């Protein structure tokens, strides 16, 4: 029978001769105090999680953790469980962890391993779904949760990414539905669907590009070096920000993006110009991390927080150009700017496609099957020429303050 616990009652409980005693709290459902033979008193929360009764340790009773603290923490745990979140104390247990999106993901990805788009499916789910919903029990995610995630992606300025996340999360739930007894329907089915993204055509002007380079000079890692790599290579955002140090061969002046991190599932060799190599070399290694730009608090993940960082960068660029608010641009527009700029300086179209790792146009269909040239020499020449052009824009903008190009 439950009793309304008080600190006086807790202090009065005597240790049992053997085993342990439990006393339920009448105020917070499921909260109990367990008394051991040594007199130690431990608060636990008994609650059904994922169809099974679980005992969750709340904390040991003592001067620093009293009854009020135990009730407050127990209420928080109850609220999290009702919302579908798995308490951290249970995440290590396969019986519960396997029912979260994070826990089910390996089996789902294995079922898609035969698809050419496998690496892109994995990238989308791990980059956007797992951080937001990964520790939720898969059968508790609602259409409102999915809509909130998609809305946030659109607020960050990427309707196309929101559509891709909706498609991949819906496919995951189509696979998961027969495996989750309590899930009534695919939560993506009635979620708010992102509108079709408008084709973007924003290209930074030469003046903006030069000013952005100067802005990055004042930005520490990850933003300064990462944006320079974007401007110098035309790589995708996630390819840069999630790069491993081992991908860079500084002696060979090469960066190899592995197939599992490439959008088209093919490894991509990026020749490094001298300024690109300098950008990589400027980033100090972080002990315990294999990443070039590790995230705070998770050294084995690439940095995130793009929206906040880009707001600051855009504001700094507007200030450098002495304007109120310039035309909106986002990180992917840098890639379009590089592609457009290389065409302007005379780089052949098929070489530009090779630099961007596009399997389209001259590299698609029958031509792609029989054309096995790797374009390595041409890509190096193109990226060196682009680096010279980019830094010449910076030199021109700064007048007599000449920058040494560092390129032959």
Phi and psi in degrees as a GROMACS rama.xvg file:
@    title "Ramachandran Plot"
@    xaxis  label "Phi"
@    yaxis  label "Psi"
@TYPE xy
-72.5472  147.509  UNK-2
-131.315  149.507  UNK-3
-77.3855  107.338  UNK-4
-71.4543  147.645  UNK-5
-135.969  163.955  UNK-6
-62.3598  -35.8393  UNK-7
-63.2976  -43.0398  UNK-8
-64.8706  -40.7878  UNK-9
-61.0233  -41.3018  UNK-10
-68.7811  -25.1262  UNK-11
-83.974  -14.9813  UNK-12
-65.18  128.63  UNK-13
-93.6718  146.573  UNK-14
-68.2032  142.336  UNK-15
-72.7353  159.517  UNK-16
-67.1819  -33.2858  UNK-17
-152.423  161.052  UNK-18
67.9815  -140.51  UNK-19
-152.892  150.169  UNK-20
-104.206  152.866  UNK-21
-130.55  138.904  UNK-22
-128.373  125.504  UNK-23
-83.8488  146.141  UNK-24
-91.6784  130.212  UNK-25
-77.2415  -15.4963  UNK-26
-88.0816  -39.3358  UNK-27
-116.26  114.008  UNK-28
-57.8988  129.065  UNK-29
91.4282  -16.0873  UNK-30
-77.893  131.898  UNK-31
-138.146  155.958  UNK-32
-113.189  132.05  UNK-33
-109.023  126.312  UNK-34
-110.753  122.244  UNK-35
-93.4078  175.371  UNK-36
-66.6286  -21.1388  UNK-37
-85.7207  -4.47502  UNK-38
93.5764  -2.74951  UNK-39
-68.081  134.643  UNK-40
-114.444  124.689  UNK-41
-125.494  130.876  UNK-42
-83.448  134.534  UNK-43
-130.019  158.655  UNK-44
-118.706  121.216  UNK-45
-100.47  118.414  UNK-46
-151.391  146.924  UNK-47
-78.8444  122.543  UNK-48
-127.886  123.834  UNK-49
54.5183  39.0751  UNK-50
85.5344  -0.568932  UNK-51
-128.167  145.536  UNK-52
-74.9972  127.208  UNK-53
-124.419  145.551  UNK-54
-102.657  114.507  UNK-55
-106.794  122.556  UNK-56
-68.5328  126.824  UNK-57
-96.4816  -40.0071  UNK-58
159.627  162.566  UNK-59
-90.6578  131.885  UNK-60
-67.385  134.674  UNK-61
-178.829  -173.435  UNK-62
-59.6242  -31.4368  UNK-63
-95.9278  -6.68609  UNK-64
-144.062  93.2045  UNK-65
-98.2363  -168.412  UNK-66
-63.477  -42.1129  UNK-67
-61.1031  -43.4022  UNK-68
-65.0851  -39.2749  UNK-69
-64.5941  -41.6895  UNK-70
-66.3479  -40.7313  UNK-71
-62.8939  -45.512  UNK-72
-67.0536  -38.5719  UNK-73
-64.2782  -40.1413  UNK-74
-64.0637  -39.4755  UNK-75
-62.9875  -43.4029  UNK-76
-62.4878  -42.4154  UNK-77
-61.5016  -42.028  UNK-78
-63.3794  -42.5378  UNK-79
-64.1963  -42.4961  UNK-80
-64.8344  -41.6733  UNK-81
-63.0799  -30.3336  UNK-82
-83.0289  -2.274  UNK-83
94.8668  4.86761  UNK-84
-85.7871  140.762  UNK-85
-90.2147  123.881  UNK-86
-56.5405  141.968  UNK-87
-57.8645  -29.5572  UNK-88
-65.1942  -20.0041  UNK-89
-104.331  -8.45448  UNK-90
-63.4365  -26.3332  UNK-91
-77.4162  -12.5341  UNK-92
-89.4724  123.904  UNK-93
-61.2273  -31.5991  UNK-94
-61.0148  -28.5921  UNK-95
-101.531  -47.0203  UNK-96
-57.926  -32.4821  UNK-97
-69.89  -14.3656  UNK-98
-95.3386  -1.4988  UNK-99
-85.1181  164.311  UNK-100
-60.0918  -42.7187  UNK-101
-59.9901  -41.7681  UNK-102
-70.6616  -31.1631  UNK-103
-85.184  -17.4172  UNK-104
-60.4029  -43.2561  UNK-105
-56.7953  -42.5665  UNK-106
-66.3151  -38.8423  UNK-107
-64.3702  -46.1073  UNK-108
-64.6135  -34.7622  UNK-109
-63.3475  -35.62  UNK-110
-69.7545  -17.2262  UNK-111
-106.228  8.24744  UNK-112
-62.0023  -22.7177  UNK-113
-79.4249  -12.7295  UNK-114
-81.2684  144.35  UNK-115
-65.9116  -27.7977  UNK-116
-86.4586  11.3085  UNK-117
-54.2475  -46.3257  UNK-118
-65.2653  -34.4187  UNK-119
-72.0917  -38.316  UNK-120
-59.6127  -47.4644  UNK-121
-62.9141  -42.4607  UNK-122
-62.8178  -46.2369  UNK-123
-63.4638  -48.0035  UNK-124
-66.2332  -42.4296  UNK-125
-74.3441  -31.3579  UNK-126
-80.7837  -33.5899  UNK-127
-120.459  -31.9545  UNK-128
-88.6289  -47.37  UNK-129
-60.3253  -45.2187  UNK-130
-60.7995  -32.8362  UNK-131
-89.5493  -39.7239  UNK-132
-128.56  1.61536  UNK-133
-56.9346  -36.2916  UNK-134
-94.6704  9.62782  UNK-135
-83.9845  142.564  UNK-136
-61.5769  128.649  UNK-137
-59.512  -30.8679  UNK-138
-86.0345  6.87181  UNK-139
-110.391  -4.75586  UNK-140
-72.2885  130.264  UNK-141
-106.892  170.011  UNK-142
-63.5434  -29.0912  UNK-143
-65.7002  -39.9323  UNK-144
-62.1109  -44.2466  UNK-145
-64.7569  -44.0645  UNK-146
-61.185  -40.8058  UNK-147
-61.7566  -42.5047  UNK-148
-62.769  -45.487  UNK-149
-66.7407  -39.078  UNK-150
-61.4462  -41.03  UNK-151
-64.5162  -39.8797  UNK-152
-63.5099  -37.3306  UNK-153
-71.4918  -36.0739  UNK-154
-61.8357  -34.9609  UNK-155
-73.6276  -2.92447  UNK-156
97.1246  20.5508  UNK-157
-134.345  86.1331  UNK-158
-66.3131  -35.7741  UNK-159
-65.6679  -38.2494  UNK-160
-67.2782  -39.6001  UNK-161
-60.8768  -41.1064  UNK-162
-65.4298  -39.5809  UNK-163
-66.1912  -41.3469  UNK-164
-64.4365  -42.8848  UNK-165
-59.1783  -44.9591  UNK-166
-63.651  -44.8771  UNK-167
-73.9613  -36.5642  UNK-168
-69.0613  -36.4035  UNK-169
-64.5676  -40.8893  UNK-170
-64.0526  -39.2142  UNK-171
-60.5059  -44.8105  UNK-172
-71.6271  -29.284  UNK-173
-61.8506  -37.35  UNK-174
-73.6499  -38.7748  UNK-175
-77.2009  -26.5379  UNK-176
-51.461  -47.4308  UNK-177
-68.5282  -13.4712  UNK-178
-98.4033  -2.8579  UNK-179
-124.119  105.396  UNK-180
-63.261  -33.6845  UNK-181
-92.7147  -0.574369  UNK-182
-85.6558  113.859  UNK-183
-74.7216  -31.2927  UNK-184
-162.595  165.322  UNK-185
-66.7513  115.85  UNK-186
-66.0253  -15.9956  UNK-187
-79.2388  -18.2537  UNK-188
-61.1512  -45.9352  UNK-189
-105.989  11.7763  UNK-190
-72.6307  156.913  UNK-191
-64.1616  122.117  UNK-192
-90.3653  135.899  UNK-193
-64.668  143.525  UNK-194
-68.4989  160.229  UNK-195
-63.7069  129.33  UNK-196
-70.1325  138.704  UNK-197
-75.6446  139.295  UNK-198
-63.5815  124.369  UNK-199
-85.9058  145.822  UNK-200
-133.431  16.3505  UNK-201
-68.7284  125.882  UNK-202
-128.005  129.935  UNK-203
-68.2413  139.129  UNK-204
-73.7405  166.711  UNK-205
-58.9597  -39.8132  UNK-206
-64.5474  -43.5644  UNK-207
-65.2537  -40.5028  UNK-208
-63.1462  -44.4447  UNK-209
-64.4837  -42.0028  UNK-210
-66.5253  -37.6601  UNK-211
-63.6952  -38.7617  UNK-212
-60.0635  -42.5886  UNK-213
-66.5091  -35.7929  UNK-214
-63.1059  -41.6272  UNK-215
-66.9651  -26.2238  UNK-216
-59.1256  -30.3932  UNK-217
-92.9369  -2.66802  UNK-218
-100.112  126.154  UNK-219
-73.7004  175.04  UNK-220
-63.0179  143.729  UNK-221
-87.7149  -19.4694  UNK-222
-64.0378  -48.6933  UNK-223
-60.1776  -60.9479  UNK-224
-61.7027  -38.3357  UNK-225
-65.6561  -44.3478  UNK-226
-66.0015  -34.6025  UNK-227
-64.3385  -41.114  UNK-228
-63.019  -39.1681  UNK-229
-60.8565  -44.8716  UNK-230
-68.8353  -29.9411  UNK-231
-91.1435  -21.1748  UNK-232
-118.257  -21.5997  UNK-233
72.0513  16.1417  UNK-234
-70.6153  164.553  UNK-235
-76.4473  157.532  UNK-236
-54.5463  -53.4879  UNK-237
-68.364  -28.2819  UNK-238
-63.3919  -35.1801  UNK-239
-81.6999  -54.0943  UNK-240
-70.8929  -21.0448  UNK-241
-107.07  14.8159  UNK-242
-66.3467  143.677  UNK-243
-90.2433  147.171  UNK-244
-60.8102  -32.8909  UNK-245
-66.4924  -15.0361  UNK-246
-74.0401  -16.2472  UNK-247
-100.478  122.655  UNK-248
-103.676  92.6627  UNK-249
-70.0511  -29.0603  UNK-250
-69.5576  -38.7643  UNK-251
-89.6212  1.6334  UNK-252
55.3819  46.1079  UNK-253
-137.746  149.989  UNK-254
-126.968  120.339  UNK-255
-107.736  112.652  UNK-256
-86.0241  116.096  UNK-257
-67.8694  160.475  UNK-258
-57.2763  -36.9913  UNK-259
-70.5608  -13.9524  UNK-260
-108.817  0.599739  UNK-261
-95.0911  139.714  UNK-262
-61.3473  -37.2223  UNK-263
-93.637  7.36359  UNK-264
75.3341  14.4583  UNK-265
-117.804  139.139  UNK-266
-61.9405  147.418  UNK-267
-132.834  119.686  UNK-268
-93.8604  124.88  UNK-269
-114.776  108.245  UNK-270
-63.2702  139  UNK-271
-101.761  121.74  UNK-272
-71.5537  167.884  UNK-273
-59.1624  -43.5681  UNK-274
-65.0007  -34.6676  UNK-275
-66.7177  -41.9647  UNK-276
-62.4613  -39.1714  UNK-277
-64.4355  -37.185  UNK-278
-63.2103  -42.0789  UNK-279
-65.824  -45.6831  UNK-280
-65.1489  -22.5817  UNK-281
-76.6657  -10.6774  UNK-282
-92.9932  117.14  UNK-283
-71.3467  140.77  UNK-284
-69.2394  146.705  UNK-285
-107.877  123.746  UNK-286
-56.4218  133.298  UNK-287
85.6638  3.49279  UNK-288
-126.384  140.249  UNK-289
-92.7938  -5.37297  UNK-290
-85  148.442  UNK-291
-71.2404  -40.0848  UNK-292
-126.479  77.2068  UNK-293
-70.0277  149.907  UNK-294
-78.8184  147.502  UNK-295
-67.5503  131.484  UNK-296
84.7619  -9.59208  UNK-297
-149.077  85.649  UNK-298
-68.0028  -15.3426  UNK-299
-97.8068  11.0049  UNK-300
-119.199  150.019  UNK-301
-73.1928  159.79  UNK-302
-65.4275  152.26  UNK-303
-131.083  -150.845  UNK-304
73.7018  35.9988  UNK-305
-63.9615  -39.7182  UNK-306
-60.6019  -48.9392  UNK-307
-63.8048  -44.0202  UNK-308
-62.9421  -41.6908  UNK-309
-68.9919  -33.3925  UNK-310
-60.6756  -41.8901  UNK-311
-67.5742  -41.9416  UNK-312
-65.5789  -44.3929  UNK-313
-61.9805  -40.8559  UNK-314
-64.7422  -39.6662  UNK-315
-66.2591  -37.0149  UNK-316
-66.4572  -44.0854  UNK-317
-60.4645  -40.3288  UNK-318
-65.3222  -42.6447  UNK-319
-62.665  -31.5184  UNK-320
-93.4984  4.57154  UNK-321
53.534  48.7738  UNK-322
-130.852  158.202  UNK-323
-69.6837  -69.4634  UNK-324
-143.58  115.749  UNK-325
-80.9179  175.303  UNK-326
-55.3576  136.642  UNK-327
-61.5257  140.551  UNK-328
-143.309  156.641  UNK-329
-131.376  174.918  UNK-330
-60.0233  -38.3094  UNK-331
-65.8625  -22.2926  UNK-332
-65.9212  -22.8291  UNK-333
-64.6171  -40.7121  UNK-334
-62.1606  -43.0673  UNK-335
-64.9346  -36.8019  UNK-336
-64.1231  -42.7241  UNK-337
-62.8747  -46.4663  UNK-338
-60.4889  -44.9938  UNK-339
-66.0053  -41.4443  UNK-340
-64.6353  -39.1112  UNK-341
-66.1651  -35.8748  UNK-342
-64.4389  -38.6011  UNK-343
-64.9708  -32.6963  UNK-344
-91.7749  8.19322  UNK-345
99.3572  11.4692  UNK-346
-72.8689  133.668  UNK-347
-62.207  147.19  UNK-348
-58.0676  -44.8538  UNK-349
-66.7328  -28.3429  UNK-350
-72.54  -41.08  UNK-351
-58.691  -42.8939  UNK-352
-62.1778  -38.952  UNK-353
-66.4258  -39.4291  UNK-354
-61.1219  -40.8591  UNK-355
-82.7277  -6.99114  UNK-356
60.6689  40.089  UNK-357
-87.3187  127.999  UNK-358
-101.033  79.2558  UNK-359
-156.819  176.243  UNK-360
54.5925  -118.073  UNK-361
-69.9824  -12.6392  UNK-362
-112.309  12.3974  UNK-363
-109.074  173.863  UNK-364
58.1678  -143.725  UNK-365
-62.3907  -38.1369  UNK-366
-59.8963  -39.6345  UNK-367
-67.121  -31.371  UNK-368
-69.6176  -41.7383  UNK-369
-96.6844  -17.2042  UNK-370
-92.7073  102.178  UNK-371
-108.263  10.4876  UNK-372
-63.6971  136.258  UNK-373
-90.4533  -7.71378  UNK-374
60.2143  18.5629  UNK-375
-59.3635  -49.6818  UNK-376
-64.6031  -41.8107  UNK-377
-66.0618  -38.0521  UNK-378
-64.8068  -41.0514  UNK-379
-63.6181  -43.9237  UNK-380
-62.7117  -41.9315  UNK-381
-65.7171  -44.7844  UNK-382
-71.1483  -33.3096  UNK-383
-64.8264  -43.4329  UNK-384
-63.7747  -40.3587  UNK-385
-65.0777  -41.1606  UNK-386
-62.4295  -41.8417  UNK-387
-61.8061  -42.8457  UNK-388
-64.6209  -45.2645  UNK-389
-60.1448  -46.9947  UNK-390
-72.4863  -24.7164  UNK-391
-68.0511  -32.2946  UNK-392
-66.0128  -39.8642  UNK-393
-66.4357  -43.415  UNK-394
-61.9048  -42.6033  UNK-395
-63.149  -40.762  UNK-396
-67.8228  -29.3994  UNK-397
-94.8028  2.83573  UNK-398
64.1621  -120.412  UNK-399
-77.1407  -9.87106  UNK-400
-80.463  78.7274  UNK-401
-74.0027  136.414  UNK-402
-103.494  132.052  UNK-403
-73.1298  124.404  UNK-404
-72.3517  -32.1919  UNK-405
68.5127  21.1448  UNK-406
-126.439  138.198  UNK-407
